[in-house]
Amino acid sequence: MTTSINKLDDSSMASAPLIEIGDAVRRSREAAGYSVEDLAVTCGLTDVEIARIEIGADVDPGRLRRIATALQMPASTFLSA
């Protein structure tokens, strides 16, 4: 079952702890072979923004969609950690 990247919003993130979302982003990035800097360039975010997402300090749905698109996966992957 896949979920559209467009369906990721604040309400869907309420059920997943922020640190788990960040950990899922980190694992996905590493599985794709990206460094933080590589992913930042690919999705148009800064390396600081990526780092904040990975530690669970920022899980903005728009940023998660950009990361998911760069990693060629559904954003819902980050919610099913």
Rosetta blueprint (number, residue, H / E / L):
1 M L
2 T L
3 T L
4 S L
5 I H
6 N H
7 K H
8 L L
9 D L
10 D H
11 S H
12 S H
13 M H
14 A L
15 S L
16 A L
17 P L
18 L H
19 I H
20 E H
21 I H
22 G H
23 D H
24 A H
25 V H
26 R H
27 R H
28 S H
29 R H
30 E H
31 A H
32 A L
33 G L
34 Y L
35 S L
36 V H
37 E H
38 D H
39 L H
40 A H
41 V H
42 T H
43 C H
44 G L
45 L L
46 T L
47 D H
48 V H
49 E H
50 I H
51 A H
52 R H
53 I H
54 E H
55 I L
56 G L
57 A L
58 D L
59 V L
60 D L
61 P H
62 G H
63 R H
64 L H
65 R H
66 R H
67 I H
68 A H
69 T H
70 A H
71 L H
72 Q L
73 M L
74 P L
75 A H
76 S H
77 T H
78 F H
79 L H
80 S L
81 A L
